[in-house]
């Protein structure tokens, strides 16, 4: 097995492969990469690679790149340290991943990203693994009734409490809902203070509002017509990622977040998804404990990092990432 060719995919091909990949996540879509390019004013740019193997198999490696000085580009997959790695419409074996690993070590300059644990052979020994993280995810394949039985008693009781309190959950629609959610997030961030792990501008949520609502879902929980909590989920063929959440502390006693998770997870299961992914917890044990209450299990996430000598980086980066614009 060897790599026959490497190039830039068209945007249409990238999306076609992503939509047909059984292990893809919403973080590997061209929409996600392009959204961050807009939000960063072009500082972070999509630079996916199309890799064809000698047996005819084709993989896409979603990548973004940012300049770090003197023409040096840093490749990453994907923005915000989310899950990345190779995608394909056909199964990839260990031989394919070994070839990919060789190219990752020698042809991408400064490289860093987290490999999705759903990708085949994500733990291949040839990959330049610099460390490990974990994501917490609930396996939906046994069916949603079985999923609910794995919830903690406290979480199940919180759902009943929210229902008795009149909490209502719906899908957000349109820019107004997204801006309302951003306001809840802004209030949450003020409450978190220095412990806040993100400071996303309103422009990001405005950009997400313009994407296909089948791919980026906004869930809102309300009490008496007032938004109490929200969640942003990114979807792929068989995966849903709970990427972002915020809640108004004035409504905490009514437990809106638990009912919101209940509805979002049930929707994911009924739409044929295999996993509801809560994402890494940033080392916050309280956050991880909350996620495990929803039946989430830990999945190992390899962190790839590779640095080449600076003199070789510039040439390799030009070949891989500074080629002409993608084909139309």
N, C-alpha and C positions, 0 to 999 in steps of 0.2 A: 504494500500500500504506500502511495506517495501522493503529494499534492500536484495536480496537473497545472492549475492556474490560480492566480489570485488577482482580484480586481475590485472595482466598485460596483455594487448592485444599483439598478435603478430603484427609485423609491417604490415603484409598483411591485417590483420583485421582492424587495425587503418586506413589504406589507403582506404579500401573498405567502411568503414562507412563514412569517410570524403567525398569521391567522391559521395556517395549517399545521403548526408544530404542536405536538401533543404535550410537550413539557415547557412551552413558552410561558412567560409571565408578562403582565402588562407593561413592565419596565423595559422590555426589549422591543417595543414597537417604535416605528419611525415617528409617530405622533408624540411620544414621550420625549424623544431626543429633540425634536423640532421645537417643542414647547419651551424647553430649557434654553435652546439657542435664542429664542425670542426674548425670554425673561432676562438673560444675561447680556443682551445686546450683541450677540454674536461671539462673546468670549468663549462660550462652550459650543462646539460645532459638531453636528453628526458626521461620523466618518466610518460608516459600516464597511465591512469587507465581504466580498463574495469569494468563497473557497470551493474549488472543484477538485475532487479526488480522482485518482486513476480508475476507480471502478464506476465513475459517473455520478456518484453522490455529490450533492451540493449543499453547503452549509453557509449560513450568514452569521458573521460575528458582529453584532451591534456594538458600535464604539462611538464615543464622543472624544473630542480632543480640545485641549486648552493650551495656550502658549504660556511658558514659564520663564521666558527670557532668552535673548539672543537666538531667536528662531527655533528654540527647542520646543517640541510639542509633547505634552503628556497625554497618553491615551488612557481612557477609562471607560468602563462599561458597568453601569450606566450612571446618569446624574444622581447626585445625592447619596452615593454609596449604595444604591439599590442592587437587587440581584441581577446578574447578567450572565454572559456566556453564550455559547454557540446555540443556534437554532437551525432546524431543518425539517422538511416535510416527510423525511424517511428516517428510519432508525439509524443511529450511528453506533458503530462498534468501537471496541477498545483501540483498534488499529487506526481508525479515523482520529480519535482523540490524541493518540500518541503523535501523529503527524502534526496536528494542531499545536500540541505542546512544543514541538521542535520549532515551529514558526514563531510561536509566542516568545520563546527565549531568544530568538535571533533576529526578529524583523519588525518590532514595534517600538523600538526606543524605550522610553520610560513608560512602564505599563503598570496599572494597578486596577483591580476590580474584584468583586465578590462573584463567585460562580454559583449559579442557581443550583440548589441541591436536587432539583428535579431533572437536570440535564443528565443524559447517560454518561457514566464514567466520570462524574464530576470530581471524584477523588483519585483520578488516575495518578500513579506515582511519578510520571514524567512531567506533570504540570509544575510550574514554579510557585509552589505554595509557600507563602511567608508566614501564615498564621491561620487561625480558625475563628469563626464566629458561629452563631447559631440563629436560626429563625424558628419561631413557634407557629405551628400550623395545625389545623384540624382536618383530619381525613374525613371527607364527606362520602366516600364510596360505599360505606355500609348502609347509607340511607339516613335521612334526617332524624327519624325517630331514635335510631341507635346513637346518633350524635348527641341528641338531647340527654340521653341516659348517661353520657359521659361527662356532662356538665356537673359542676359542684352543686351541692344542695343550696348554697347561698345564692349562686347565680340564678338557678331556677326559681327560687323564692323571689328574687328581685324582679324577674319578668312578671310574675303574678302581681307583685306589688305595683309595678308600673301600669299594668292593665287596669287594676282597680282604681288607680289614681287618674285614669282617663288620658294617659299618654297616647299619642297617635304618631304613627310612623308613615312616612311617604317618601317617594323619590323626588329629589329636587329637580326643578326644570327652569331653565332660563337664567339670565345674568342676575336678576334680582335675588333669586335664591342663593346663588353663589356668593353674592356680596353680603347677604345676611349671614351666611356661614362664615365668611371672612371676619365679620364683626364679632361673632362668637369666638373665633380663634384669637382675635386680637385681645379680647377680654381674658381668655384663658392664658395667653402668653404673659399678660400683665400679672396674673395671679401666680404663674410659675416663677417669674422673676429671673434670677441668674441661672436657675436650673433648666430654663427653656433650652431645648436642643435644636430648635429651628426658629428662624425669623423670616418667614416667607412673605413677600410683598403681595399686595392686592392684585398686582398685574399677573401673578402666577395663577390665581384663581380665576381671573378674567379669561386668561388663555385656556384654562381647563374647561371653562364654560362653553367654549367654542368647539370643543371636540365632540365626537359621536357619543351620545349618552349611553350607548350600548357598551362602549369601551371604558368610559370613565363615569362612574356612578356617584352621584351625591345623594346620601341618605340623610333625612332630617327627622328628628323627633320633636314634637311640639306638645305643649300643655296649654290648654285654653287659647289656642291660636298663636301662642308665642313660641318661637324656636328655642328649645332647651338643649339640644345636642345635635351634632352632625358627624358624618363620617364620609371620607372619600375612598372609594374602592376602584382599583384598576383591574380590568378583567382580560382574560385571554381564553383560548379555546377550552382549557380544562382547569383553569386556575383563577382564583380571585384573591387579590391582595388588599387588605385593609391598610392603606398607606398613611392616612392622616385622620385625626379625630380631634374634636374640641367640644366642650360642654360649658354651659352657664351654671356656675356653682349655686345660684339661687334655686335651681331645680334638682339638685343632687338628691334630696330626700325622696323624690318620686322615681328615681332610678331609670331615667330615660335611656341611658347608654346601654343597659342590659337589654331592653326591649328592642332598641335599634339593632344591636348585634344579632339578636334572635331573628328579626325579619331579614336582615341582609344575608345571614348564613343560610336561612331556609331558602331564600331566593337562589343563592348560589347552588345549593344542593338540587333544587327542583329544575334548574336550568342545565343540569348535567355536568357541573364542575366537580372535579375530584378533590380539590384542596381549597380551604379558606385560610389564607396566610396572614398572620398578625405581624410578620416582619421582626427583625432583631429588636431587642429591647434596650440597647445602649448601655448594658450593664446595670440597669435599674431593676433590682430584684422585686420591688413592689409592682412594677409594671408587668414583669414576667409572671408573677403570681396571679395577677388579674387575668392574663391571657390563658394561663393553664386552666383556670376555672371554666373555660369554654371548651375543654377537652383537647386543647392544643398540645402537641408533642414537639420536642426539640429535634430539629434536623440540622446536621452539621453543614456549615457553609465555608468552603475553602476561600481564603483570601490570597489572590495571586498578586505578586509584586516582582517586577524585574527591572533592573537598571543596567544599561550597557555603558561602556566607556563613552565619554562625551564626544570624542572625536568621531566615533562611529554612529552616534545617535542622530546627528543632523542629517547625514546621508540617508540612513534608513528611514527616518521620519519623512523626509522629502519623498522617497519612493512610495511609502505606504499611505501617508496622510495628506500630502500636499499636491496630489495629482489634480487634474482638471476637474471641473464640476461634474456631478453625476450625469449620466445620459438621461435625456428626457423620457 
